[in-house]
Amino acid sequence: MLQAHESPYASGVLDPTFYQQLLDMDEGDPDRCFSRSVLAHFFKRAEEIFDSIDTAFYHKNIVELGRLAHTLKGASAQVGLAKVPRTCEEIMHCVLVHLDPSKATTRSGFLAAINAAAADVRVDGIQPKEEWTLGIVDQLVAQLVVECKDAEQLLTNLYGGNLSE
């Protein structure tokens, strides 16, 4: 549980504006039943999305990975998460660049990740574009999983150890 002097926003996991809007929907309910239910539903849905991401990786379906990142981005922003939507946006951008390299931008440090990954390309032959993109997306998904777990832990603490519906 957070200490009274600690801000739930200090870690950057939560977006104060959107999270407060979610809390406002509780309309003064001290048990915060509505927001608790919304958050429980979000984390259940996030698990399903991560399962679908695993399937998309298995099938090397880069477009589906982008679609799933888009879905998770919107849902996570609506419940007041901050880091998760940014990482989802990076995944979406990676997919976009895979489909159309002219769309590359410098936002969110994406090109730095590209350049770092390019430095790791085998000397004995360039990795196929698909494998290279999947490698970058895989790293971002690993980061995304950590961010979701961190958010769930923080919110579970904020809700007294119980986010179940």
Contact map, one row per residue, 1 for C-alpha under 8 A:
111000000000000000000000000000000000000000000000000000000000000000000000000000000000000000000000000000000000000000000000000000000000000000000000000000000000110110000
111101010000000000000000000000000000000000000000000000000000000000000000000000000000000000000000000000000000000000000000000000000000000000000000000000000000110000000
111111000000000000000000000000000000000000000000000000000000000000000000000000000000000000000000000000000000000000000000000000000000000000000000000000000000000000000
011111000000000000000000000000000000000000000000000000000000000000000000000000000000000000000000000000000000000000000000000000000000000000000000000000000000000000000
001111100000000000000000000000000000000000000000000000000000000000000000000000000000000000000000000000000000000000000000000000000000000000000000000000000000000000000
011111110100000000000000000000000000000000000000000000000000000000000000000000000000000000000000000000000000000000000000000000000000000000000000000000000000000000000
000011111100000000000000000000000000000000000000000000000000000000000000000000000000000000000000000000000000000000000000000000000000000000000000000000000000000000000
010001111110010000000000000000000000000000000000000000000000000000000000000000000000000000000000000000000000000000000000000000000000000000000000000000000100010000000
000000111111111100000000000000000000000000000000000000000000000000000000000000000000000000000000000000000000000000000000000000000000000000000000000000000000000000000
000001111111100000000000000000000000000000000000000000000000000000000000000000000000000000000000000000000000000000000000000000000000000000000000000000000000000000000
000000011111110000000000000000000000000000000000000000000000000000000000000000000000000000000000000000000000000000000000000000000000000000000000000000000000000000000
000000001111111000000000000000000000000000000000000000000000000000000000000000000110000000000000000000000000000000000000000000000000000000000000000000000000000000000
000000001111111000000000000000000000000000000000000000000000000000000000000000001111000000000000000000000000000000000000000000000000000000000000001001100000000000000
000000011011111100100000000000000000000000000000000000000000000000000000000000011110000000000000000000000000000000000000000000000000000000000000000000100000000000000
000000001001111111100000000000000000000000000000000000000000000000000000000000011100000000000000000000000000000000000000000000000000000000000000000000000000000000000
000000001000011111110000000000000000000000000000000000000000000000000000000000010000000000000000000000000000000000000000000000000000000000000000000000000000000000000
000000000000001111111000000000000000000000000000000000000000000000000000000000010000000000000000000000000000000000000000000000000000000000000000000000000000000000000
000000000000001111111100000000000000000000000000000000000000000000000000000011111000000000000000000000000000000000000000000000000000000000000000000000000000000000000
000000000000011111111110000000000000000000000000000000000000000000000000000001111000000000000000000000000000000000000000000000000000000000000000000000000000000000000
000000000000000111111111000000000000000000000000000000000000000000000000000000010000000000000000000000000000000000000000000000000000000000000000000000000000000000000
000000000000000011111111100000000000000000000000000000000000000000000000000000000000000000000000000000000000000000000000000000000000000000000000000000000000000000000
000000000000000001111111110000000010000000000000000000000000000000000000000001110000000000000000000000000000000000000000000000000000000000000000000000000000000000000
000000000000000000111111111000010010000000000000000000000000000000000000000000000000000000000000000000000000000000000000000000000000000000000000000000000000000000000
000000000000000000011111111100000000000000000000000000000000000000000000000000000000000000000000000000000000000000000000000000000000000000000000000000000000000000000
000000000000000000001111111000000110000000000000000000000000000000000000000000000000000000000000000000000000000000000000000000000000000000000000000000000000000000000
000000000000000000000111111110011110000000000000000000000000000000000000000000000000000000000000000000000000000000000000000000000000000000000000000000000000000000000
000000000000000000000011111110000000000000000000000000000000000000000000000000000000000000000000000000000000000000000000000000000000000000000000000000000000000000000
000000000000000000000001011111010000000000000000000000000000000000000000000000000000000000000000000000000000000000000000000000000000000000000000000000000000000000000
000000000000000000000000011111111000000000000000000000000000000000000000000000000000000000000000000000000000000000000000000000000000000000000000000000000000000000000
000000000000000000000000000111110000000000000000000000000000000000000000000000000000000000000000000000000000000000000000000000000000000000000000000000000000000000000
000000000000000000000000000011111000000000000000000000000000000000000000000000000000000000000000000000000000000000000000000000000000000000000000000000000000000000000
000000000000000000000010010111111111000000000000000000000000000000000000000000000000000000000000000000000000000000000000000000000000000000000000000000000000000000000
000000000000000000000000010010111111100000000000000000000000000000000000000000000000000000000000000000000000000000000000000000000000000000000000000000000000000000000
000000000000000000000000110000011111110000000000000000000000000000000000000000000000000000000000000000000000000000000000000000000000000000000000000000000000000000000
000000000000000000000110110000011111111000000000000000000000000000000000000000000000000000000000000000000000000000000000000000000000000000000000000000000000000000000
000000000000000000000000000000011111111100000000000000000000000000000000000000000000000000000000000000000000000000000000000000000000000000000000000000000000001000111
000000000000000000000000000000001111111110000000000000000000000000000000000000000000000000000000000000000000000000000000000000000000000000000000000000000000000000111
000000000000000000000000000000000111111111000000000000000000000000000000000000100000000000000000000000000000000000000000000000000000000000000000000000000000000000000
000000000000000000000000000000000011111111100000000000000000000000000000000000100000000000000000000000000000000000000000000000000000000000000000000000000000000000100
000000000000000000000000000000000001111111110000000000000000000000000000000000000000000000000000000000000000000000000000000000000000000000000000000000000000000000111
000000000000000000000000000000000000111111111000000000000000000000000000000000000000000000000000000000000000000000000000000000000000000000000000000000000000000000001
000000000000000000000000000000000000011111111100000000000000000000000000001100100000000000000000000000000000000000000000000000000000000000000000000000000000000000000
000000000000000000000000000000000000001111111110000000000000000000000000000000000000000000000000000000000000000000000000000000000000000000000000000000010000000000000
000000000000000000000000000000000000000111111111000000000000000000000000000000000000000000000000000000000000000000000000000000000000000000000000000000000000000000000
000000000000000000000000000000000000000011111111100000000000000000000000000000000000000000000000000000000000000000000000000000000000000000000000000000000000000000000
000000000000000000000000000000000000000001111111110000000000000000000001000000000000000000000000000000000000000000000000000000000000000000000000000000000000000000000
000000000000000000000000000000000000000000111111111000000000000000000000000000000000000000000000000000000000000000000000000000000000000000000000000000000000000000000
000000000000000000000000000000000000000000011111111100000000000000000000000000000000000000000000000000000000000000000000000000000000000000000000000000000000000000000
000000000000000000000000000000000000000000001111111110000000000000010001000000000000000000000000000000000000000000000000000000000000000000000000000000000000000000000
000000000000000000000000000000000000000000000111111111000000000000000000000000000000000000000000000000000000000000000000000000000000000000000000000000000000000000000
000000000000000000000000000000000000000000000011111111100000000000000000000000000000000000000000000000000000000000000000000000000000000000000000000000000000000000000
000000000000000000000000000000000000000000000001111111110000000000010000000000000000000000000000000000000000000000000000000000000000000000000000000000000000000000000
000000000000000000000000000000000000000000000000111111111000000110010000000000000000000000000000000000000000000000000000000000000000000000000000000000000000000000000
000000000000000000000000000000000000000000000000011111111100000000000000000000000000000000000000000000000000000000000000000000000000000000000000000000000000000000000
000000000000000000000000000000000000000000000000001111111110000000000000000000000000000000000000000000000000000000000000000000000000000000000000000000000000000000000
000000000000000000000000000000000000000000000000000111111111110110000000000000000000000000000000000000000000000000000000000000000000000000000000000000000000000000000
000000000000000000000000000000000000000000000000000011111111110010000000000000000000000000000000000000000000000000000000000000000000010000000000000000000000000000000
000000000000000000000000000000000000000000000000000001111111100000000000000000000000000000000000000000000000000000000000000000000000000000000000000000000000000000000
000000000000000000000000000000000000000000000000000000111111100000000000000000000000000000000000000000000000000000000000000000000000000000000000000000000000000000000
000000000000000000000000000000000000000000000000000000011111110000000000000000000000000000000000000000000000000000000000000000000100010000000000000000000000000000000
000000000000000000000000000000000000000000000000000000011111111110000000000000000000000000000000000000000000000000000000000000000000000000000000000000000000000000000
000000000000000000000000000000000000000000000000000000011001111111000000000000000000000000000010000000000000000000000000000000000100010000000000000000000000000000000
000000000000000000000000000000000000000000000000000000000000111111100000000000000000000000000010000000000000000000000000000000000000000000000000000000000000000000000
000000000000000000000000000000000000000000000000000010010000111111110000000000000000000000000000000000000000000000000000000000000000000000000000000000000000000000000
000000000000000000000000000000000000000000000000000010011000111111111000000000000000000000110010000000000000000000000000000000000000000000000000000000000000000000000
000000000000000000000000000000000000000000000000000000000000011111111100000000000000000000110011000000000000000000000000000000000000000000000000000000000000000000000
000000000000000000000000000000000000000000000000000000000000001111111110000000000000000000010000000000000000000000000000000000000000000000000000000000000000000000000
000000000000000000000000000000000000000000000000100110000000000111111111000000000000000000000000000000000000000000000000000000000000000000000000000000000000000000000
000000000000000000000000000000000000000000000000000000000000000011111111100000000000000110110000000000000000000000000000000000000000000000000000000000000000000000000
000000000000000000000000000000000000000000000000000000000000000001111111110000000000000110010000000000000000000000000000000000000000000000000000000000000000000000000
000000000000000000000000000000000000000000000000000000000000000000111111111000000000000000000000000000000000000000000000000000000000000000000000000000000000000000000
000000000000000000000000000000000000000000000100100000000000000000011111111100000000100100000000000000000000000000000000000000000000000000000000000000000000000000000
000000000000000000000000000000000000000000000000000000000000000000001111111110000001110110000000000000000000000000000000000000000000000000000000000000000000000000000
000000000000000000000000000000000000000000000000000000000000000000000111111111000000100000000000000000000000000000000000000000000000000000000000000000000000000000000
000000000000000000000000000000000000000001000000000000000000000000000011111111100000000000000000000000000000000000000000000000000000000000000000000000000000000000000
000000000000000000000000000000000000000001000000000000000000000000000001111111111101100000000000000000000000000000000000000000000000000000000000000000000000000000000
000000000000000001000000000000000000000000000000000000000000000000000000111111111101100000000000000000000000000000000000000000000000000000000000000000000000000000000
000000000000000001100100000000000000000000000000000000000000000000000000011111111000000000000000000000000000000000000000000000000000000000000000000000000000000000000
000000000000000001100100000000000000011001000000000000000000000000000000001111111000000000000000000000000000000000000000000000000000000000000000000000000000000000000
000000000000011111110100000000000000000000000000000000000000000000000000000111111100000000000000000000000000000000000000000000000000000000000000000000000000000000000
000000000000111001100000000000000000000000000000000000000000000000000000000111111111100000000000000000000000000000000000000000000000000000000000000000100000000000000
000000000001111000000000000000000000000000000000000000000000000000000000000110011111110000000000000000000000000000000000000000000000000000000000000000000000000000000
000000000001110000000000000000000000000000000000000000000000000000000000000000001111111000000000000000000000000000000000000000000000000000000000001000000000000000000
000000000000100000000000000000000000000000000000000000000000000000000000100110001111111100000000000000000000000000000000000000000000000000000001001100000000000000000
000000000000000000000000000000000000000000000000000000000000000000000001110110001111111110000000000000000000000000000000000000000000000000000000000000000000000000000
000000000000000000000000000000000000000000000000000000000000000000000000100000000111111111000000000000000001000000000000000000000000000000000000000000000000000000000
000000000000000000000000000000000000000000000000000000000000000000000000000000000011111111100000000000000000000000000000000000000000000000010011000000000000000000000
000000000000000000000000000000000000000000000000000000000000000000001101100000000001111111110000000000000000000000000000000000000000000000000001000000000000000000000
000000000000000000000000000000000000000000000000000000000000000000001100100000000000111111111000000000000000000000000000000000000000000000000000000000000000000000000
000000000000000000000000000000000000000000000000000000000000000000000000000000000000011111111100000000000001010000000000000000000000000000010000000000000000000000000
000000000000000000000000000000000000000000000000000000000000000011001000000000000000001111111110000000000000000000000000000000000000000010011000000000000000000000000
000000000000000000000000000000000000000000000000000000000000000011101100000000000000000111111111000000000000000000000000000000000000000000000000000000000000000000000
000000000000000000000000000000000000000000000000000000000000000000000000000000000000000011111111100000010000000000000000000000000000000000000000000000000000000000000
000000000000000000000000000000000000000000000000000000000000000000000000000000000000000001111111110000000000010000000000000000000000100110000000000000000000000000000
000000000000000000000000000000000000000000000000000000000000011011000000000000000000000000111111111000000000000000000000000000000000100000000000000000000000000000000
000000000000000000000000000000000000000000000000000000000000000001000000000000000000000000011111111110100000000000000000000000000000000000000000000000000000000000000
000000000000000000000000000000000000000000000000000000000000000000000000000000000000000000001111111111110000000000000000000000000000000000000000000000000000000000000
000000000000000000000000000000000000000000000000000000000000000000000000000000000000000000000111111110000000000000000000000000001100100000000000000000000000000000000
000000000000000000000000000000000000000000000000000000000000000000000000000000000000000000000011111110000000000000000000000000000000000000000000000000000000000000000
000000000000000000000000000000000000000000000000000000000000000000000000000000000000000000000001111111100000000000000000000000000000000000000000000000000000000000000
000000000000000000000000000000000000000000000000000000000000000000000000000000000000000000000001111111110000000000000000000000000000000000000000000000000000000000000
000000000000000000000000000000000000000000000000000000000000000000000000000000000000000000000000100111110000000000000000000000000000000000000000000000000000000000000
000000000000000000000000000000000000000000000000000000000000000000000000000000000000000000000001100111111000000000000000000000000000000000000000000000000000000000000
000000000000000000000000000000000000000000000000000000000000000000000000000000000000000000001000100011111100001000000000000000000000000000000000000000000000000000000
000000000000000000000000000000000000000000000000000000000000000000000000000000000000000000000000000000111110011000000000000000000000000000000000000000000000000000000
000000000000000000000000000000000000000000000000000000000000000000000000000000000000000000000000000000011111111100000000000000000000000000000000000000000000000000000
000000000000000000000000000000000000000000000000000000000000000000000000000000000000000000000000000000001111111000000000000000000000000000000000000000000000000000000
000000000000000000000000000000000000000000000000000000000000000000000000000000000000010001000000000000000111110000000000000000000000000000000000000000000000000000000
000000000000000000000000000000000000000000000000000000000000000000000000000000000000000000000000000000000111111110000000000000000000000000000000000000000000000000000
000000000000000000000000000000000000000000000000000000000000000000000000000000000000000001000100000000001111111111000000000000000000000000000000000000000000000000000
000000000000000000000000000000000000000000000000000000000000000000000000000000000000000000000000000000011110111111100000000000000000000000000000000000000000000000000
000000000000000000000000000000000000000000000000000000000000000000000000000000000000000000000000000000000100111111110000000000000000000000000000000000000000000000000
000000000000000000000000000000000000000000000000000000000000000000000000000000000000000000000000000000000000111111111000000000000000000100000000000000000000000000000
000000000000000000000000000000000000000000000000000000000000000000000000000000000000000000000000000000000000011111111100000000000000000100000000000000000000000000000
000000000000000000000000000000000000000000000000000000000000000000000000000000000000000000000000000000000000001111111110000000000000000000000000000000000000000000000
000000000000000000000000000000000000000000000000000000000000000000000000000000000000000000000000000000000000000111111111000000000000000000000000000000000000000000000
000000000000000000000000000000000000000000000000000000000000000000000000000000000000000000000000000000000000000011111111100000000001000100000000000000000000000000000
000000000000000000000000000000000000000000000000000000000000000000000000000000000000000000000000000000000000000001111111100000000000000000000000000000000000000000000
000000000000000000000000000000000000000000000000000000000000000000000000000000000000000000000000000000000000000000111111100000000000000000000000000000000000000000000
000000000000000000000000000000000000000000000000000000000000000000000000000000000000000000000000000000000000000000011111110000000000000000000000000000000000000000000
000000000000000000000000000000000000000000000000000000000000000000000000000000000000000000000000000000000000000000001111111011100000000000000000000000000000000000000
000000000000000000000000000000000000000000000000000000000000000000000000000000000000000000000000000000000000000000000001111111100000000000000000000000000000000000000
000000000000000000000000000000000000000000000000000000000000000000000000000000000000000000000000000000000000000000000000111111000000000000000000000000000000000000000
000000000000000000000000000000000000000000000000000000000000000000000000000000000000000000000000000000000000000000000000011111000000000000000000000000000000000000000
000000000000000000000000000000000000000000000000000000000000000000000000000000000000000000000000000000000000000000000000111111100000000000000000000000000000000000000
000000000000000000000000000000000000000000000000000000000000000000000000000000000000000000000000000000000000000000000000111111110000000000000000000000000000000000000
000000000000000000000000000000000000000000000000000000000000000000000000000000000000000000000000000000000000000000000000110011111011000000000000000000000000000000000
000000000000000000000000000000000000000000000000000000000000000000000000000000000000000000000000000000000000000000000000000001111111000000000000000000000000000000000
000000000000000000000000000000000000000000000000000000000000000000000000000000000000000000000000010000000000000000000000000000111111100000000000000000000000000000000
000000000000000000000000000000000000000000000000000000000001010000000000000000000000000000000000010000000000000000000000000000011111110000000000000000000000000000000
000000000000000000000000000000000000000000000000000000000000000000000000000000000000000000000000000000000000000000000000000000111111111000000000000000000000000000000
000000000000000000000000000000000000000000000000000000000000000000000000000000000000000000000000000000000000000000001000000000111111111100000000000000000000000000000
000000000000000000000000000000000000000000000000000000000000000000000000000000000000000000000110010000000000000000000000000000001111111110000000000000000000000000000
000000000000000000000000000000000000000000000000000000001001010000000000000000000000000000000000000000000000000000000000000000000111111111000000000000000000000000000
000000000000000000000000000000000000000000000000000000000000000000000000000000000000000000000000000000000000000000000000000000000011111111100000000000000000000000000
000000000000000000000000000000000000000000000000000000000000000000000000000000000000000000000100000000000000000011001000000000000001111111110000000000000000000000000
000000000000000000000000000000000000000000000000000000000000000000000000000000000000000000100100000000000000000000000000000000000000111111111000000000000000000000000
000000000000000000000000000000000000000000000000000000000000000000000000000000000000000000000000000000000000000000000000000000000000011111111100000000000000000000000
000000000000000000000000000000000000000000000000000000000000000000000000000000000000000000000000000000000000000000000000000000000000001111111110000000000000000000000
000000000000000000000000000000000000000000000000000000000000000000000000000000000000001001100000000000000000000000000000000000000000000111111111000000000000000000000
000000000000000000000000000000000000000000000000000000000000000000000000000000000000000000100000000000000000000000000000000000000000000011111111100000000000000000000
000000000000000000000000000000000000000000000000000000000000000000000000000000000000000000000000000000000000000000000000000000000000000001111111110000000000000000000
000000000000000000000000000000000000000000000000000000000000000000000000000000000000001000000000000000000000000000000000000000000000000000111111111000000000000000000
000000000000000000000000000000000000000000000000000000000000000000000000000000000001001100000000000000000000000000000000000000000000000000011111111100000000000000000
000000000000000000000000000000000000000000000000000000000000000000000000000000000000000000000000000000000000000000000000000000000000000000001111111110000000000000000
000000000000000000000000000000000000000000000000000000000000000000000000000000000000000000000000000000000000000000000000000000000000000000000111111111000000000000000
000000000000100000000000000000000000000000000000000000000000000000000000000000000011000000000000000000000000000000000000000000000000000000000011111111100000000000000
000000000000000000000000000000000000000000000000000000000000000000000000000000000001000000000000000000000000000000000000000000000000000000000001111111110000000000000
000000000000000000000000000000000000000000000000000000000000000000000000000000000000000000000000000000000000000000000000000000000000000000000000111111111000000000000
000000000000100000000000000000000000000000000000000000000000000000000000000000000000000000000000000000000000000000000000000000000000000000000000011111111100000000000
000000000000110000000000000000000000000000000000000000000000000000000000000000001000000000000000000000000000000000000000000000000000000000000000001111111110000000000
000000000000000000000000000000000000000000100000000000000000000000000000000000000000000000000000000000000000000000000000000000000000000000000000000111111111000000000
000000000000000000000000000000000000000000000000000000000000000000000000000000000000000000000000000000000000000000000000000000000000000000000000000011111111100000000
000000010000000000000000000000000000000000000000000000000000000000000000000000000000000000000000000000000000000000000000000000000000000000000000000001111111110000000
000000000000000000000000000000000000000000000000000000000000000000000000000000000000000000000000000000000000000000000000000000000000000000000000000000111111111000100
000000000000000000000000000000000000000000000000000000000000000000000000000000000000000000000000000000000000000000000000000000000000000000000000000000011111111111100
110000000000000000000000000000000000000000000000000000000000000000000000000000000000000000000000000000000000000000000000000000000000000000000000000000001111111111000
110000010000000000000000000000000000000000000000000000000000000000000000000000000000000000000000000000000000000000000000000000000000000000000000000000000111111110000
000000000000000000000000000000000001000000000000000000000000000000000000000000000000000000000000000000000000000000000000000000000000000000000000000000000011111111100
100000000000000000000000000000000000000000000000000000000000000000000000000000000000000000000000000000000000000000000000000000000000000000000000000000000001111111000
100000000000000000000000000000000000000000000000000000000000000000000000000000000000000000000000000000000000000000000000000000000000000000000000000000000001111111100
000000000000000000000000000000000000000000000000000000000000000000000000000000000000000000000000000000000000000000000000000000000000000000000000000000000001101111110
000000000000000000000000000000000001101100000000000000000000000000000000000000000000000000000000000000000000000000000000000000000000000000000000000000000011001011111
000000000000000000000000000000000001100100000000000000000000000000000000000000000000000000000000000000000000000000000000000000000000000000000000000000000000000001111
000000000000000000000000000000000001100110000000000000000000000000000000000000000000000000000000000000000000000000000000000000000000000000000000000000000000000000111
